[in-house]
Amino acid sequence: MRSQVEQATKWIYQGTWGVLVRWFRVPDRPPTLPVGRGEAPYAFQPSAGYLSYLKLQFWLWLVVFDGVVAIIWLVIAVASPVAGLVLLLPAVVLAVLPDIVAYIAIHLRYDTTWYVMTQRSLRIRRGIWVIHETTITFENVQNIKISQGPVQRFFGIADVLVETAGGGAAAAGAHGAQQGIGHQGLIQGVADAQGIRDMILARLRETRSAGLGDEAEVRPAASDGARHSAGAAWSAEHVALLREIRAAARRLAG
């Protein structure tokens, strides 16, 4: 019975996804970002473990919901066997329908979440009816945090929070964490959170090195969430002005 429900749910989901892509213009490809010559953007989605994590949350809720439905139906059936027989089919539908709805909602949430990274920036996209895109330039990144709860640890996933200079407090997102509103970007449910943080740090060093002419030291976020401030990238005008000051200082010293 369960396998039949899953097969029917997958068929319904494929049809729903096709309608959303065709008629509601929901993008089925990762977002694009400007890239340099010979550069290929790195696009990825949350880990498959993130789907299992979301499904666990749903099943915990469903056990409670189905338990309440079963108790109500049992009370009615004991009080009136005829009424219980009449309500048996609606009760079964009420127990099965959330499975289909949750399967579609969870997979849509997964399939519409994309992260794209280039040498200079990160773009995050999520959403179905309202599509949200956040772009973060690495030269403005101030702090990178990794968050992993005990349940996430069981599924082998974690979240990476990227904060830019002047981020401050941002509004809480719909998924229970601060999202890319203003000065923050949330990379949810990835299996290699440490590797992604190291990749961002490496590209951050390259970006600032290109801006300053010297490699700038970039330290990862401390485990207690303390922020390490980093200098903003200097423009070509700043570098030219500094060179003029250095030349003038040498002339005075000579």
C-alpha positions as CSV (number, residue, x, y, z in Angstrom):
1,M,0.0,0.0,0.0
2,R,2.8,2.4,0.9
3,S,4.7,1.7,-2.3
4,Q,1.6,2.3,-4.3
5,V,1.0,5.6,-2.6
6,E,4.6,6.7,-3.2
7,Q,4.4,5.8,-6.9
8,A,1.1,7.7,-7.3
9,T,2.7,10.6,-5.4
10,K,5.7,10.7,-7.7
11,W,3.4,10.7,-10.8
12,I,1.4,13.6,-9.4
13,Y,4.6,15.5,-8.5
14,Q,6.0,15.1,-12.0
15,G,2.8,16.5,-13.4
16,T,2.7,19.4,-10.9
17,W,6.4,20.2,-11.6
18,G,5.7,20.3,-15.3
19,V,2.7,22.6,-14.9
20,L,4.8,25.0,-12.7
21,V,7.7,25.1,-15.1
22,R,5.5,25.5,-18.2
23,W,2.6,27.7,-17.1
24,F,3.9,29.6,-14.0
25,R,7.5,30.0,-15.4
26,V,9.1,28.5,-12.4
27,P,12.8,28.1,-13.4
28,D,14.1,24.6,-13.5
29,R,17.7,25.6,-14.0
30,P,20.2,27.2,-11.7
31,P,20.5,31.0,-11.8
32,T,23.3,32.6,-13.8
33,L,26.1,34.9,-12.7
34,P,28.7,36.9,-14.6
35,V,31.9,35.0,-15.0
36,G,35.4,35.7,-16.3
37,R,36.9,34.2,-19.4
38,G,37.4,30.5,-19.1
39,E,35.6,30.4,-15.7
40,A,32.7,28.0,-15.1
41,P,30.3,28.7,-12.3
42,Y,29.8,26.1,-9.5
43,A,26.1,25.3,-9.1
44,F,24.8,23.0,-6.4
45,Q,21.6,22.2,-4.4
46,P,21.1,21.0,-0.9
47,S,22.2,17.4,-0.1
48,A,19.8,14.5,-0.5
49,G,20.0,14.2,3.3
50,Y,18.2,17.5,3.5
51,L,15.2,15.8,1.9
52,S,15.3,13.1,4.5
53,Y,15.6,15.8,7.2
54,L,12.5,17.6,5.9
55,K,10.6,14.4,5.6
56,L,11.4,13.5,9.2
57,Q,9.9,16.7,10.4
58,F,6.8,16.0,8.4
59,W,6.4,12.4,9.6
60,L,6.7,13.6,13.2
61,W,3.9,16.0,12.6
62,L,1.9,13.4,10.7
63,V,2.0,10.9,13.5
64,V,0.4,13.4,15.8
65,F,-2.2,14.4,13.2
66,D,-3.1,10.8,12.3
67,G,-3.3,9.9,15.9
68,V,-5.8,12.6,16.6
69,V,-7.9,11.6,13.5
70,A,-7.8,7.9,14.5
71,I,-8.9,8.7,18.1
72,I,-11.8,10.9,16.9
73,W,-12.9,8.3,14.4
74,L,-12.7,5.5,17.1
75,V,-14.8,7.6,19.5
76,I,-17.5,8.1,16.8
77,A,-17.4,4.4,15.8
78,V,-17.9,3.3,19.4
79,A,-20.7,5.7,19.9
80,S,-22.4,4.9,16.5
81,P,-21.1,2.0,14.4
82,V,-23.1,3.3,11.4
83,A,-21.6,6.7,11.6
84,G,-18.1,5.1,12.0
85,L,-18.6,3.1,8.9
86,V,-19.7,6.1,6.9
87,L,-16.7,8.2,8.1
88,L,-14.2,5.4,7.5
89,L,-13.4,6.4,3.9
90,P,-13.0,10.1,4.7
91,A,-10.8,9.3,7.6
92,V,-8.5,7.2,5.4
93,V,-8.4,9.9,2.8
94,L,-7.6,12.4,5.5
95,A,-4.7,10.2,6.6
96,V,-3.3,9.6,3.0
97,L,-3.8,13.1,1.5
98,P,-1.2,14.9,3.7
99,D,1.4,12.3,2.4
100,I,0.8,13.5,-1.1
101,V,0.7,17.2,-0.3
102,A,3.9,16.9,1.8
103,Y,5.8,15.0,-0.8
104,I,5.0,17.6,-3.4
105,A,5.8,20.5,-1.1
106,I,9.1,19.1,0.2
107,H,10.4,18.1,-3.2
108,L,9.3,21.5,-4.7
109,R,11.2,23.2,-2.0
110,Y,14.3,21.1,-2.7
111,D,14.1,21.4,-6.5
112,T,13.7,25.2,-6.5
113,T,16.7,25.8,-4.1
114,W,19.9,26.6,-5.9
115,Y,23.3,28.0,-4.9
116,V,25.7,29.3,-7.6
117,M,29.3,30.4,-6.9
118,T,31.8,32.1,-9.1
119,Q,35.3,33.5,-8.2
120,R,33.8,36.8,-7.1
121,S,30.2,36.2,-5.9
122,L,27.5,33.8,-4.5
123,R,23.9,33.7,-5.6
124,I,21.1,32.0,-3.7
125,R,17.7,31.3,-5.1
126,R,14.7,29.7,-3.5
127,G,10.9,29.9,-3.7
128,I,8.0,28.8,-6.0
129,W,5.3,31.4,-6.1
130,V,7.6,34.2,-5.0
131,I,11.1,33.6,-6.1
132,H,13.8,35.1,-3.9
133,E,17.4,35.7,-5.2
134,T,20.2,37.0,-3.1
135,T,23.6,37.9,-4.5
136,I,26.7,38.3,-2.2
137,T,30.0,39.7,-3.4
138,F,32.9,38.0,-1.7
139,E,34.8,41.2,-1.2
140,N,32.1,42.3,1.2
141,V,32.0,39.1,3.3
142,Q,32.8,39.6,6.9
143,N,32.0,36.3,8.6
144,I,31.1,32.7,7.7
145,K,29.4,30.4,10.2
146,I,28.5,26.8,10.2
147,S,25.4,25.7,12.1
148,Q,24.5,22.0,12.7
149,G,21.9,20.7,15.1
150,P,21.8,17.1,16.5
151,V,19.2,16.0,13.9
152,Q,21.1,17.6,11.1
153,R,24.3,15.8,12.3
154,F,22.4,12.5,12.1
155,F,21.6,13.2,8.4
156,G,25.1,14.5,7.7
157,I,24.1,18.0,6.7
158,A,24.7,21.5,8.0
159,D,23.9,25.1,7.2
160,V,26.4,27.8,6.1
161,L,25.6,31.4,7.0
162,V,27.5,34.1,5.0
163,E,27.5,37.5,6.6
164,T,28.7,40.7,4.9
165,A,30.1,43.9,6.4
166,G,27.4,45.9,8.2
167,G,25.1,42.9,8.3
168,G,23.8,43.4,11.8
169,A,20.5,41.7,12.7
170,A,18.4,40.5,9.8
171,A,14.8,39.4,9.7
172,A,14.2,35.7,10.5
173,G,13.4,33.7,7.4
174,A,10.4,31.4,6.8
175,H,12.6,28.3,7.4
176,G,13.5,29.2,10.9
177,A,16.9,30.8,10.3
178,Q,18.2,34.2,9.1
179,Q,18.2,34.3,5.4
180,G,19.8,36.4,2.7
181,I,17.9,39.6,3.6
182,G,20.1,42.6,3.3
183,H,23.5,41.4,4.5
184,Q,23.1,37.6,5.0
185,G,22.9,34.5,2.8
186,L,21.9,31.1,4.1
187,I,23.2,27.9,2.4
188,Q,20.9,25.2,3.8
189,G,21.3,21.4,4.1
190,V,24.7,20.8,2.5
191,A,26.8,17.7,3.2
192,D,30.2,19.4,2.9
193,A,29.7,22.6,4.9
194,Q,33.3,22.9,5.8
195,G,34.4,22.5,2.2
196,I,32.0,25.2,1.1
197,R,33.3,27.5,3.8
198,D,36.9,26.9,2.8
199,M,36.0,27.5,-0.9
200,I,34.4,30.8,0.0
201,L,37.4,31.8,2.1
202,A,39.8,30.9,-0.7
203,R,37.9,33.0,-3.2
204,L,37.6,35.8,-0.7
205,R,41.4,35.8,-0.4
206,E,41.8,35.9,-4.2
207,T,39.4,38.7,-4.5
208,R,41.0,40.9,-1.8
209,S,44.5,40.0,-3.1
210,A,43.5,41.3,-6.5
211,G,42.1,44.5,-5.0
212,L,45.0,45.3,-2.6
213,G,48.0,43.9,-4.5
214,D,49.0,41.8,-1.4
215,E,47.3,38.8,-0.1
216,A,45.0,39.8,2.8
217,E,44.7,37.5,5.8
218,V,41.2,36.1,6.1
219,R,40.2,34.0,9.2
220,P,37.2,31.7,9.4
221,A,34.5,32.5,11.9
222,A,35.2,31.4,15.4
223,S,33.1,28.6,16.9
224,D,31.4,31.0,19.3
225,G,30.1,33.1,16.4
226,A,32.4,36.0,17.1
227,R,33.0,38.2,14.0
228,H,36.4,38.9,12.5
229,S,36.4,42.2,10.7
230,A,38.1,42.3,7.3
231,G,39.1,45.2,5.2
232,A,37.0,46.1,2.2
233,A,38.5,45.7,-1.2
234,W,40.3,48.8,-2.5
235,S,39.5,50.3,-5.8
236,A,42.0,51.1,-8.5
237,E,41.7,54.8,-7.5
238,H,42.7,54.0,-3.9
239,V,45.7,52.1,-5.0
240,A,46.8,54.8,-7.4
241,L,46.5,57.4,-4.6
242,L,48.5,55.3,-2.2
243,R,51.3,54.9,-4.8
244,E,51.4,58.7,-5.3
245,I,51.7,59.2,-1.5
246,R,54.5,56.6,-1.3
247,A,56.3,58.3,-4.2
248,A,56.0,61.7,-2.5
249,A,57.3,60.3,0.8
250,R,60.3,58.9,-1.0
251,R,61.1,62.2,-2.6
252,L,60.9,64.0,0.8
253,A,63.1,61.3,2.4
254,G,65.6,61.7,-0.4
